[in-house]
Each structure stands twice: as C-alpha cells, then as structure tokens.
Amino acid sequence: MGGKPPEKGRTGCEEGSIEVSVLRLGHRPQRDKRVTTHVMLAARALGASSVYYTGERDVNLEEKVRDVTERWGGPFEVQYVESWKRAVEEWKEKGGEVIHLTMYGLPIQDVIEEIRRSPKSKLVVVGGAKVPKEVFLAAGTSPLPLNPTLK
C-alpha cells in the first residue's frame, strides 16, 4: 500500500461512475489524529467512496475508520499513499478532477453548481500543515481557482 498511488479500480474514477474521494495531506499522528479522523469520518458520512492520506502512516487511524465503517455502513475505503503527487496524477489520468479545499479559493456557494454539473469523479484535497504550491497548481482553475498571487 504505502508508496503506491491508489489501486486501480478503487479510486472511484472508472468510466461511467461519478464518485467522490478525499485526499488528506500531511497526516502527523501525534498532532493531527483528531483532525484527520474527523476529515475521514465526515467524508464517509457525506458519501465519499474512499479517503487517501499522506504524511506518516497510522495503522491505528486506518483501523478506527474501518471499524466505524463496519459499524455504521459503507462501502468506504481508507488507504495510505506515500506520494500525493502520484495519487493526483493517476486520478487525473483516469479522467477525474481535483478540487482543493482552500481558504484561497472561491466560496463553495459560488461554485457548487459547477461542481455538481461536472460528470467527472472528484478528488477533494484537504491540506495539512503547509500545502505545497504544486497542490494549488494540480487543482488548476476548476472549480476552485488559484489565488492570483500563486500563478
């Protein structure tokens, strides 16, 4: 699992399906366990099919999320990926789009209809301590555009 992009057939980015997955950047077990757990469980509750995370691998976190999924319902997958870049590249290669939740983007209320209309599977990126500029660039201009100062 570690070091590989999301497994083929498990990203929700197959032809004919529109799914939402979440990529949580930079997990730090001692500092972020509650935030990362909340991101993952909120994603599950809101209908995402899977969550990927980078940073430090946390098997305990994975087990907790799988336990909640077993008790409260799924399907929902949790997977550690070593490289967010590879995960994003693979997602885009399969025809999906990347949406970066950022305080520098447009208000979600202004773009939600555009997001809903898009027939592409969505990978929603949720940042960590310091989000690399490349994440902003990977999300491009659709649907949450770059802060003009980052171009």
N, C-alpha and C positions, 0 to 999 in steps of 0.2 A: 504494500500500500504506500508507504512513505516514499517520497521522491518521484512518484508516478503521477501523471495527470489523471483526472477522473477516468475510471474504467469505461471502455466503450459499452454502450447500451445502458449505462447507469447515470448519464448526465441529464436525461430528460430532453436531449437535444436531437432526437431522432425525427426523421421526416414524418410529417403527419401529426405530430403531437406538439402541443404548446405547454410547456411546463416551466415552473419557476424553481430555481435552486439558489442557494446563498453561498457566497464565499466570504468567510471571516478571516481577515488578515491579522497576522502577528500575535497569535494567542500566547500569553505568558501565564502558565498555570498558577503561580502563587499570587499574581497580581490581578489577573483577568477572569478567574474561573466563574465568578457570578455573572459578569457581563457576557462572556462567551456562551455560557449556559443559557442565559436569557435570550440572546440572539438566536441560538439554535432552537430552543423550545417555542419561541414566538414564531419563527419560520415554519415549524411543524404545525402549530396551531392555525396559522394563516394559510396553510395549504401548499407550502413548498414541498417538493418531492425529495429534496436532499439538501445537505449542507456539507461544504468542504471547509477545511480550515488550515491555515499555515501557522508558522511560528514553532513553538515547542509542541511535540506530540504529547497528548494527555489521554492515556488509555482510560483512566478513571472517568474523565469527561465523556468519552465515547460510550462507555458502559452505562453511565447515568442517562444519557439521551436515548440510548437503545432501550433501556428499562422503561422510561416514560412512554416511548413509542409503543412498546409491547402492551403496557397497561392501558394507555389512552387511545391507541389506534394509529394506524399508518396507512399506507406504507411511507416510510421516511428513512433515508439513509444518511449516515454520518461517516465522513471519510477524511483522514488527514492527507494533505498533499504538501510535498516539500516545496514546490515552486508554484507560486501564484501565477507567474508569467506563463508557464506551460499550461496550467489549467485554463487560463483565459484564452490563450492561443488556440487550444483544442476546441474550446467552446465556440469560438468564432469560426474556426474551420468547418465545424458542423452546421454552420448557418445560424447560430444563436447570436443574441445581442447581449452586451454588457451594460448594466446600469449601475453607476456608482452612487451610493447614498452619501452625499457630502454637503456640508454647510455652504460650500461654494457654488452649488448648482442652483437651478431654478426651483422654486417651491413646487412640491409634488402636486399640489392642486392645479398648477398651471400646465402640467404635462401628463397627468394621469390618463386622460382620454387618448393621447397619442400612444402611451404605453399599452393601453388596453387594445387599441386597434391593430397594433403590430402583430403579425402572425408568427413572429419568431419566439423561440424559447428564450427565457430571460435568466441571466446570471446576475444576481444582485450582490454587489460588492459592499461589504461593511468593513470600514477601516479599523485600524488599531492605533497604536501609539503615534506612529509617524507614517503617513501614507506616501509611498514613493510617487513622484511626478508621473512615472510611467503608468500608474493606475488611472490617473486622470486622462492620459492620452489614450489608453486602451479602451476607455469608455467612449472616446470620441465626442461627437457633438450630439449624439442621440441616445436617449432623450434628455439627459441632464447635461447641458453643455459645460464646457470648460470655463473656469474663471479666466477672463481675458488676460490677466496678468501671468498665466501659466503657459500661454502659447509661445 
